Amino acid sequence: PQATAEKYSGDWCRTGDQAMRDADGYLWYQGRADDIFKVSGYRVGPTEIENCLVKHPAVANCAVVPSPDGTRGAVVKAVVLLAPGHSPSEALKDSIREHVKEHLAPYQQPRDIEFVSELPMTTTGKVQRKILREREAARVISSDRPKA
């Protein structure tokens, strides 16, 4: 009840969605406030990067999450589900990076690309970025531990 009450400003419910208004007054969805992360001081919303990634012919679906980084705070990681007929390879990672490089700023470009056979989805068909963020944080923490 307290968390629900905190989402309200008078009669307005603040959902956590982020948007921007362009010069013509149109609103453009940018993503959820809890999905935004910082890379070298820049605020990064995964939606714009994901929209660019899925325009690559080899990408069927994807999610963008932060991967902790000691220098930048985080780097952009793309978790990619490949379209039928495509196989994971370093050459394909390079092709995806080149595609993104043509359309997005350097701080938005994935530094890490992971190919997966499935993405965690909600019952309504949305990618569950929270699960991927938690997996990535746990992976980085476990890889930083000294090996016995």
Beta strands, then each sheet from edge to edge (+ up, - down):
strand 1: 8-9
strand 2: 12-13
strand 3: 17-21
strand 4: 27-32
strand 5: 37-39
strand 6: 42-44
strand 7: 59-69
strand 8: 73-82
strand 9: 112-116
sheet 1: 1+ 2-
sheet 2: 3+ 4-
sheet 3: 5+ 6-
sheet 4: 7+ 8- 9-
end
